[in-house]
Amino acid sequence: QVHLVESGGGLVQPGGSTRLSCVATGRVFQIYVMGWYRQAPGKGRELVATINIGGTENYADSVKGRFTISRDKDTVYLQMNNLEPEDTAVYYCNSVLYGSLQYWGQGTQVTVSS
């Protein structure tokens, strides 16, 4: 089992920046992809960015050039720049293990508003 704990987020002004962190504990040696998803009010959960064990990054078109995902051992980060009101959502950390088992964090709210 893998346990994920997110931190960061909060209220940010349009055009501002913030960074999310997610620490993984447990069977972390079995993780091959970590990533971030988000869910806005009234919408489904969508992929934001992922990074695999080899360091390959993948981004949703809506965040390319603004968000950067990175990983340092058992922690994955999401640097979010030039934030827009449309980025307002609950952001969830995700890990995928060898064998395709997935785990989710509890989510952290990011609100972009003036």
C-alpha positions in Angstrom: 0.0 0.0 0.0 1.1 3.6 -0.7 -0.1 6.6 1.3 0.0 10.0 -0.3 -0.2 13.4 1.5 -0.5 16.6 -0.4 0.3 20.1 0.8 0.3 23.6 -0.7 -2.4 25.4 -2.6 -4.8 27.8 -1.1 -6.0 31.2 -2.5 -3.9 32.7 -5.4 -4.4 35.7 -7.5 -4.7 35.4 -11.2 -1.3 35.4 -12.8 0.2 34.2 -9.5 2.2 31.1 -8.7 2.1 28.3 -6.1 3.6 24.9 -5.6 2.0 21.7 -4.5 3.9 18.9 -2.8 2.9 15.2 -2.4 4.9 12.9 -0.1 4.5 9.1 -0.7 5.1 6.6 2.1 4.7 2.8 2.2 5.6 0.6 -0.8 7.2 3.5 -2.7 9.7 1.2 -4.4 6.8 -0.2 -6.5 5.8 3.3 -7.9 6.5 3.8 -11.5 4.3 6.9 -12.2 3.3 9.8 -10.0 1.1 12.6 -11.1 -1.5 15.3 -10.4 -5.1 15.3 -11.3 -7.7 18.0 -10.6 -11.5 18.2 -10.3 -13.3 21.5 -10.7 -16.8 22.0 -9.3 -19.4 20.2 -11.4 -16.7 18.6 -13.6 -15.0 15.2 -13.7 -11.4 14.5 -12.6 -8.9 15.3 -15.2 -5.2 14.7 -15.7 -2.9 17.6 -15.1 0.6 16.1 -15.3 2.5 12.9 -14.7 6.1 11.9 -14.3 7.4 8.3 -14.6 10.3 6.5 -13.0 12.5 7.5 -16.0 11.7 11.2 -15.6 9.4 11.4 -18.6 6.8 14.2 -18.1 3.4 14.4 -19.5 1.0 17.5 -19.4 -2.5 18.3 -20.2 -2.6 20.8 -23.1 -4.3 23.4 -20.8 -1.3 23.6 -18.5 1.6 23.2 -20.9 4.1 26.0 -20.5 2.6 27.1 -17.2 2.9 24.1 -14.9 6.0 21.9 -14.2 6.0 18.6 -12.5 9.1 17.2 -10.8 10.1 14.4 -8.5 12.7 14.1 -5.7 12.8 10.6 -4.3 9.4 10.0 -2.8 8.0 13.5 -3.2 6.4 14.9 -6.3 5.9 18.6 -6.9 3.7 20.7 -9.1 4.9 24.2 -9.8 2.0 26.2 -11.1 2.7 29.6 -12.7 0.6 32.2 -14.5 -2.5 30.8 -12.8 -5.9 31.4 -14.3 -9.4 31.3 -12.6 -10.0 28.1 -14.7 -7.3 26.4 -12.7 -9.5 26.5 -9.6 -10.0 22.9 -8.5 -9.2 20.3 -5.9 -5.8 18.8 -6.9 -5.2 15.2 -6.2 -1.8 13.4 -6.1 -1.8 10.0 -7.8 0.6 7.1 -7.8 0.6 4.1 -10.1 2.4 1.0 -9.1 3.8 -1.8 -11.2 0.8 -4.0 -11.8 -1.4 -0.9 -12.3 -2.6 -0.5 -8.7 -3.4 3.1 -8.1 -3.5 5.3 -5.0 -4.8 8.8 -4.4 -4.2 11.5 -1.9 -6.9 13.3 -0.1 -6.8 16.4 -2.3 -5.8 20.0 -1.8 -7.8 23.1 -2.9 -6.4 25.6 -5.2 -8.5 28.7 -5.7 -7.5 31.4 -8.3 -9.4 34.6 -7.6 -8.8 38.2 -7.1 
